[in-house]
């Protein structure tokens, strides 16, 4: 009996990877921009730290809530589609068989083989076959709201801690510069790591994330200088 060759693909990580990368990017970029803007305004070191910590807490909760609501909506849609498909399989099995066979025929199978494949798959798991091949719902890509919320909040906290810790240890007069430097290095590492995990070009992923982070901090710096207490 031939051995089974198992392969690992990046698509298997897409659910949690998307939420984790989004959370970490948002944590680093938003809190860095916030801290840089407040520091540029001439605020005290204590005010800068308070701003960073408050932004970290509020941002993590916001990310968790937003991701949960968004993915839960997707999960609700999937459940409704599966319920409808289950009813159709019960009421019109022959029509559903023809529909599944037509999908396989469109993919390149001849009509006879397409019918036989559809019959065998429906005999084993009719709802699973239609969910996968008609609705595009698979176990790998299925919506998981709680997992997405936890991944987003946790990764936001990890990302946001970097600029907050940088501001803790930086001299008051150089908080903005230190946070900018730490943030850019962090974003390059984060973007490269995410690209590697997703099977994308590492340099392109790192440069893309660093660019948007630099832009956010530049906006924060300008706003802080224009409307700061030291102006």
Secondary structure, DSSP 8 states (H G I E B T S, - for coil): ---------GGGGHHHHHHHHHHHHHHHHHHHHHHHHHHHTT--HHHHHHHHHHHHHHHHHHHHHHHHHHHHHHHHHHHHHHHHHHHHHHH-HHHHHHHHHHHHHHTT--HHHHHHHHHHHHHHHHHHHHHHHTS---TTT---HHHHHHHHHHHHHHHHHHHHHHHHHS-GGGHHHHHHHHHHHHHHHHHHHHHHHHTS-HHHHHHHHHHHHHHHHHHHHHHHHHH-TT-
